Amino acid sequence: MKINRQPLPTLSMYRITARLFTHVEAAVNAAFGEHGKELIQKGVSRFGFDLAQNISLRAAGEGETHILGDYIPSRTEKKKLDQNEAVIYSQMARLFGQVAKAVVDVYGEKGKDAVREGVRTFGEARGKGIAERAAHLGQDNTIENYLSNYDMGRSKLFEMETHHSPEVIEQTFTACPFGQQWADDNMGEYGILYCEMIDPSIAKGYNKDFEVDHDQYVLKEGVCEFKFKLKK
């Protein structure tokens, strides 16, 4: 007897933000030890402990296991903060940017490599989760089932066009809240470390034979263009 299963709910941006932080923290800690932790603490402080605490508590309340709370002083006052949709997207970008800046400004290219590694492991873990979401519905990790099982809700803050063909998905983004926030904050040098790694890593985690061409970025050319290709 066939079981009809409902798609799993997408992850909130609070969970995704706390998860990204946890992966970047692990990579920076592995590369630079205690000094790396000190730099991460500096980045969280610049972002704002009250904002970080809100993300931490929301993510934990939704079942996310993460490390962000370890970087928030216990004396931090709990505040009721703005929860409209746009806010958490900009906050994810700002938290990542401040942490990356704190590390890169001290360690240069080695710092960039550590941050990229954190994004890579974060992306691959998410990709594996997307494959599991497909399997939950009895679907294989093929190109046809990639976007339909994506783990992050498609906010209207992203403006994009998507075209499917049997072996390729083409996407063009003309607006991205992450890229816009980094541009507004003059943090493109740090935000691009996320942009360079995230989609190829998610795709690779979903299916090791997935390839992603991504040669234009909102932060550089004003548009992101992707080609997702799955080798037979």
Steps between C-alpha positions, in 0.01 A plus 500: 500500500642835392544758777406856407739731678489876525812704415709593800468867603776733389755622753454844646767762437571497873602134480698554181683800647593318821609196299720709270662665801570160655677371189707817454592497869620140475717574196652815652561320829671212315723745313587751772408351838428729792596812309243407239237480773603845624456641152159337463398653832609838364286447191193405704552805721510729197184339368325547834459256786127575531442420133713186523312388810168535320624279216651251745185461707269479200716237330535293817126522561443350155730207579829623353818394680756776457794683658387863466379520859853432628609838360227703671570631854253372757427857608360590158153648538220320322317738269194466284638565154349568160401170341388601150625276221766735364674542834637148546639489146693822559607377844641177360703701251621745764595229753693306238666818374615613842639159594677464164641852526639438849683189377610621156630837618749315722582186300454618141483222242527230766205660673302502176579132448374417851175689446452336160553160660227573751262597221598186308418262784181693575394476137580131463309419818200691368526315168493165677194622686328587172572148373344364819196721448460349151547147635229569757261534204640193328694708248858460377762775520465587132500843340120494472459471877759756611315831514165344588655364822715804581537559873466880500174671414508714186442849635367776274810692605681293237419592141584220260415312186536123481511286185502119506625268229557123531859528626540866596339755731573862412430772754552873478471713814458875460437568870644329808449629857836361609695665221305824541582515871871440440499767229318747727752434779803515266573141607516341157857378556370276779156414365646365177662221703149369560385556143796316349444185700138456595316374192771264368531355851127445546479337159799274573346391829173421322669291230875457461461513120332842506703779342426872529624774270479832684706765328299814574406640841256765617785649705722536194298505178159588650352163408555139605488241224505128574503187293438181698607194302474138606739266321347175384 
